[in-house]
Amino acid sequence: MALDATLRAALQRNPDLVRTGGRLIADDLRYKRRVGKTQALLLLVVDASGSMSAQRRMAAAKQLVLSFLVQAYQRRDRVGMIVFHGAQARVLLPPTNSVALARKKLQVLPTGGKTPLAHGLYLAYRLARRELRRQQSLTPLIVVISDGNPNVPCFSADAKADALRVAKAIARRGLPALFVDTNTNFMEHGLGLALAKAMRCPYERFETIAAGLGLGHLLPSRKQELFYWSPE
């Protein structure tokens, strides 16, 4: 109980409380609740498939990922990285607060092959839920960087349906996300926008993010405060 705040509330209700020997009532009671600093977990889900393997575009994507890493490091948040190409996705970097390690992993990012986007989303979904079980105050943010053209199924024979299925699961769990669309073919849009809608998350074109939008508006506040509350 917050004795000082309780006494102030009681005296506001009855200024003669002490002189008359009055008693506290339930409405006077105040309690302390401390809200600690929040920490974000930035989960980068990077498309390293053949459709992303054009040298200039992949170099730009790496620079974009690196800028995300630097922002997370400055905030003392943790970063994890999942890459998908070929037959499946894998965790390239388990959650860490070492930007040097993340940069090293990024430099040797393998590319080529098909696009198992559904598996990449599924790994991010599982990793986010695992970390939330370990630290309930954590705020995960899944950032998908892809052209949104899956061609490797994960649960069925339909790669696109599988990707949408996982995207909807991410939304149901209330996991914050962002889809960065690297598709440069404006005549044939990929699945990026539909996936963003399924995840109920912001959708951004690669060029917009690369121009300096950043992630500051998506990451949680790191303030710590002490406030008082009544039972009601």
QUIZI-V563803 format. One record per backbone hydrogen bond with DSSP energy under -0.5 kcal/mol. NH is the residue of the N-H (numbers start at 1). CO is the residue of the C=O. Records with the same first field share a line. If there is no record, write none. Layout:
NH = CO ; CO
This chain:
2 = 30
3 = 1
6 = 2
7 = 3
8 = 4
9 = 5
10 = 6
11 = 7
12 = 8
13 = 9
14 = 10
17 = 14
20 = 16
21 = 17 ; 18
22 = 17
28 = 25
29 = 25 ; 26
31 = 229
33 = 227
35 = 33 ; 225
36 = 34
39 = 137
41 = 139
42 = 40 ; 78
43 = 41 ; 141
44 = 42 ; 80
45 = 43 ; 143
46 = 44 ; 82
47 = 145
48 = 46 ; 84
50 = 113
52 = 49
53 = 50
58 = 54
59 = 55
60 = 56
61 = 57
62 = 58
63 = 59
64 = 60
65 = 61
66 = 62
67 = 63
68 = 64
69 = 65
70 = 66
71 = 67
72 = 68
73 = 69
74 = 70
75 = 71
76 = 73
77 = 72
78 = 40
79 = 96
80 = 42
81 = 93
82 = 44
83 = 90
84 = 46
85 = 88
86 = 114
88 = 85
90 = 83
92 = 81 ; 90
93 = 81
96 = 79
99 = 97
102 = 98
103 = 99
104 = 100
105 = 101
106 = 102
107 = 103
108 = 104
109 = 106
112 = 48
116 = 114
117 = 115
120 = 116
121 = 117
122 = 118
123 = 119
124 = 120
125 = 121
126 = 122
127 = 123
128 = 124
129 = 125
130 = 126
131 = 127
132 = 128
133 = 129
134 = 130
135 = 131
138 = 135
139 = 39
140 = 138
141 = 41
142 = 176
143 = 43 ; 141
144 = 142 ; 178
145 = 45 ; 143
146 = 144 ; 180
151 = 115
152 = 115
159 = 157
162 = 158
163 = 159
164 = 160
165 = 161
166 = 162
167 = 163
168 = 164
169 = 165
170 = 166
171 = 167
172 = 168
173 = 169
174 = 171
175 = 170
176 = 140 ; 174
178 = 142
179 = 202
180 = 144 ; 178
181 = 179 ; 204
182 = 146 ; 180
186 = 184
188 = 185
191 = 148
195 = 191
196 = 192
197 = 193
198 = 194
199 = 195
200 = 196
201 = 196
202 = 177
204 = 179
206 = 181
208 = 205
209 = 205
210 = 206
211 = 207
212 = 209
213 = 208 ; 209
214 = 209
218 = 215
219 = 215
225 = 35
227 = 33
229 = 31
